[in-house]
Amino acid sequence: MRNDEVARVFARIADLLELKGESGSRFRSYQRTARSIEHWAVSIGQFPREGGLKNIPGVGEAIAKKTEELANTERLPYYNRRAAELPPGIKHLLTVPGIGRKTALPVAHDLQVSITEDLEVAAEDGRLASLPQFGDKATENLLRSLRFGVGVARRARCTRNDILNTAPWPRFQEIVQCKRKLALAPATG
């Protein structure tokens, strides 16, 4: 496996641990490991098997064993077990503006919502507002982003560069849609 592939797995483990509410030091160690491995000049496969991985900043004995297992077998049962503990669809919820790591798990677990359509229904019928993380304003903003497309709540999704880009004709419709979204989006100050 390449360093970036191993790093991606450890970054996902960090995300899973953070979603599960694990201690900050635990998921941060996986984040540090992911960054270190990704930017390390030597390939993971070239490290000596005995203790070589511990030279990477953030890699302790447990993570070194997981790294070796992942590099040798291209599988990591620890990651699979952790991923199975989370409700299905949580990755999709994390792509919706207004749903972050702290709110995705309660939405998926308590409301049993895993797709955008169910999220919109939950927001409309008031179930979403019943969660402590969501008030009326947050629910309203989320509904607006779901109704007008994912890019409306966060203007960065449709930037000035998208409009100024001198793209070929097939992209014309996309540019027009971006301009419409920007016109509909509330001004941020």
C-alpha positions in Angstrom: 0.0 0.0 0.0 1.1 3.5 -0.6 1.5 6.0 2.2 -1.5 8.1 1.1 -3.7 5.0 1.1 -2.6 4.1 4.7 -3.0 7.7 5.8 -6.6 7.8 4.4 -7.6 4.7 6.4 -6.2 6.3 9.6 -8.0 9.6 8.9 -11.2 7.6 8.5 -10.5 5.9 11.8 -10.0 9.3 13.4 -13.3 10.4 12.0 -15.1 7.3 13.3 -13.6 7.7 16.7 -14.7 11.4 16.9 -18.2 10.5 15.7 -18.4 7.9 18.4 -17.4 10.5 21.0 -14.1 8.9 21.9 -11.5 10.9 23.8 -9.9 13.7 22.0 -6.4 12.4 22.5 -7.4 9.1 20.9 -8.8 10.4 17.7 -6.2 13.1 17.5 -3.4 10.5 17.6 -4.9 8.9 14.5 -5.2 12.3 12.8 -1.5 13.0 13.6 -0.5 9.6 12.4 -2.5 10.0 9.1 -0.8 13.4 8.5 2.7 12.1 9.3 2.4 9.0 7.2 1.0 10.9 4.2 3.9 13.3 4.2 6.6 10.9 5.2 9.3 10.6 2.5 9.9 6.9 2.9 7.3 4.4 1.7 5.6 2.4 4.4 6.7 -0.9 2.7 10.3 0.1 3.1 10.3 0.5 6.9 12.1 -2.2 8.9 9.5 -4.4 10.5 10.9 -4.1 14.0 10.3 -0.7 15.4 10.9 1.3 12.2 7.4 2.7 12.2 7.8 4.2 15.7 10.1 6.7 14.1 7.1 8.4 12.5 5.7 11.2 14.7 2.5 10.2 16.4 3.0 6.4 15.8 3.0 4.4 19.0 3.1 0.7 19.4 -0.6 0.0 18.8 -0.8 2.2 15.7 2.5 0.7 14.5 1.0 -2.8 14.6 -2.1 -1.6 12.8 0.0 0.1 10.2 2.1 -3.1 9.6 -1.1 -5.1 9.3 -2.6 -2.7 6.9 0.5 -2.4 4.8 1.0 -6.2 4.6 -2.6 -7.4 4.2 -4.3 -4.2 2.8 -7.0 -4.9 5.4 -7.6 -3.7 8.9 -10.3 -5.5 10.9 -10.2 -2.7 13.6 -11.4 -0.2 11.0 -14.2 -2.5 9.8 -15.4 -3.1 13.4 -15.5 0.6 14.1 -17.3 1.4 10.9 -19.9 -1.2 11.6 -20.7 0.5 15.0 -22.1 3.5 13.2 -25.5 3.8 11.6 -25.7 3.3 7.9 -25.8 6.6 5.8 -23.9 8.7 8.3 -21.2 9.4 5.6 -23.9 10.8 3.4 -25.3 13.0 6.2 -21.8 14.5 6.7 -21.9 15.9 3.1 -25.0 18.0 3.9 -24.2 21.6 4.9 -25.4 22.2 8.4 -24.8 18.6 9.5 -21.4 18.3 11.2 -19.7 15.6 13.2 -21.5 16.5 16.4 -25.0 16.5 14.8 -24.7 13.6 12.3 -24.8 10.8 14.9 -27.9 12.1 16.7 -29.7 12.7 13.4 -28.8 9.2 12.1 -29.3 7.4 15.4 -32.2 9.2 17.2 -34.2 10.1 14.1 -33.1 7.1 12.0 -32.4 9.4 9.0 -29.8 8.3 6.5 -30.7 10.0 3.2 -31.4 13.6 2.3 -35.1 13.1 1.5 -35.7 11.7 5.0 -33.7 14.6 6.5 -35.9 17.1 4.7 -39.1 15.3 6.0 -37.7 15.3 9.6 -36.9 19.0 9.3 -40.4 19.8 8.0 -42.3 17.8 10.5 -40.4 19.2 13.5 -38.5 16.0 14.5 -35.2 17.7 13.7 -35.9 20.7 15.9 -36.5 18.3 18.8 -32.8 17.5 18.9 -30.7 19.7 21.3 -28.3 20.7 18.5 -31.1 22.1 16.3 -33.1 25.1 17.0 -35.5 26.9 14.7 -32.8 28.9 12.9 -30.6 25.9 12.3 -33.5 23.9 11.0 -34.6 26.7 8.7 -31.1 27.1 7.3 -30.8 23.3 6.7 -34.2 23.2 4.9 -33.1 26.1 2.7 -29.9 24.3 1.8 -31.8 21.1 1.0 -34.5 22.8 -1.1 -32.2 25.0 -3.2 -29.4 22.6 -3.6 -26.4 21.8 -1.4 -24.6 24.9 -2.5 -27.0 27.5 -1.3 -26.2 27.4 2.4 -22.5 27.6 1.8 -21.7 30.1 -1.0 -18.3 28.6 -1.3 -19.8 25.7 -3.3 -20.6 28.1 -6.1 -17.8 30.6 -6.2 -17.0 33.6 -8.3 -14.4 31.6 -10.1 -17.2 29.2 -11.3 -18.9 32.1 -13.0 -15.9 33.8 -14.4 -14.4 30.5 -15.8 -14.5 30.7 -19.6 -15.7 27.1 -19.8 -16.9 25.5 -23.1 -20.6 25.4 -24.0 -21.6 22.2 -22.1 -20.8 24.0 -18.9 -23.0 27.0 -19.7 -26.0 25.5 -17.9 -24.0 24.8 -14.8 -22.8 28.4 -14.7 -26.3 29.8 -15.1 -27.5 27.6 -12.2 -24.6 28.9 -10.0 -25.6 32.4 -10.8 -29.2 31.7 -9.9 -28.1 30.1 -6.6 -25.9 33.1 -5.7 -28.8 35.4 -6.5 -31.2 33.3 -4.2 -28.7 32.9 -1.3 -29.0 35.4 1.5 -26.2 37.8 1.8 -23.6 37.0 4.5 -21.9 39.7 6.3 
